[in-house]
Amino acid sequence: MNIEDFRAGRWQQRYQYKSFEPEPVNHEWTWHAPAINALLEQATIALGKLDAFSRIVPDVDLFIEMHVVKEAQTSSSIEGTQTSMDEAILPEEQVAPERRDDWCEVRNYIDAINMAMGKREHLPLSNRLIRETHALLMHGVRGQHKCPGEFRRSQNWIGGSNLKDAVFIPPHQDSVPDLMRDLEAFWHNDQIHTPHLIRAAISHYQFETIHPFSDGNGRIGRLLIPLYLIDRGLLTRPTLYLSDFFERNRASYYDALMRVRQADDLEHWIRFFLNGVAETANKGCLVFEQIQQLRTDVEQRILRLGRKAERAREALYFLYRQPMVTAKMLARVLDISAPTAQSLVRDLVRLEILKEQTGQQRSRIYLFETYFKLFLS
């Protein structure tokens, strides 16, 4: 199939509405547009550099945890969840009661990402893995009664308040199983020679068009991208997440997806996607460079603590995973007494590693601010 000749699907009359029935995607893809070749080269080079960082940075998994938090917070915010990055890393007891529902949605997404990545060793990317991830994403939060972990059995829609004023109506529920089987076959079809970044772009478009779940499709569809890249060997670890790019270009993101459905313009979507991969991968490389510089600087600072430096180093290992803490948390994690934890916190504040956030005398919360801010830009 030549991308320029692609016909995205057809509108099927239903009772009082029309659903969009997309064409299957499991076949060879070709194109004539030179711009795609240039963008594909740029994205591939940038992705390769990002993956190299994940291979050479010591203890890289410490820092990937904050990448996961950033992805969960940003991807959830696209769906309307109002949780900031600093709230996302708070322990539940520190979150205001009226904010906990949104906080739980973000934490569910973090758990779902970690579960999906953890299972990739023995469970390849598949509809089974997608359904299991969805079940965890929706557990105990809004949408928990909309068949978590199961493909939908009713018609859904995007935008608007009902089927009559919807912006887009995905395929009828009876079409979902066959379309998802076709998509899974496309992920693993070694008989075609379509580059994997092109496949990832087409896969994300197709998943969002099928909208196979009653809720949570956007978050699962965005998570599908790093899952696919890891499954096919383009990434060693989950270091590329496009939600930040999609959020900053939200109108263009939705427009690019709709242009495929309305005007068969798959080329425009692929170009947008490849731009996102290149920009996000290059930004990720910069963050890893900044982490390395910060880590060197912080290590030099804690040497001033003399005999207490080793315990401070243990605290830092925890702070790279969880940059917002209380003295009580450090006492528990490091298995030290409360007075020792308080003393350690004072040392880290004095060295300008931690910064107190509440301005209170009790129940104080401390932030590894210079590290945390690397994930906000």
Protein Blocks (a to p, Z undefined) as FASTA:
>chain_A
ZZklpcfbdcdddehiacdddddfbdcdddfblklmmmmmmmmmmmmmmmmmmmmmghkl
mmmmmmmmmmmmmmmmmnopacdfklmmpcfklpcfklmmmmmmmmmmmmmmmmmmmmmm
mmccdfklmmmmmmmmmgopahilnoghiacfbdcdeejjbfklgfbdcddfklmmmmmm
mmmmmmmmckbccdfklmmmmmmmmmmmnomafghklmmmmmmmmmmmmmnopafbdcbc
fklmmmmmmmmmmmmmmmmmmnopaklmmmmmmmmmmmmmmmmmmmmmmmmmmmmmmmmm
mmmnommmmmmmmmmmmmmmmmcccfklmmmmnopafklmmmmmmmmmmnomaccfklpa
bhpacddfklmmmmmZZ
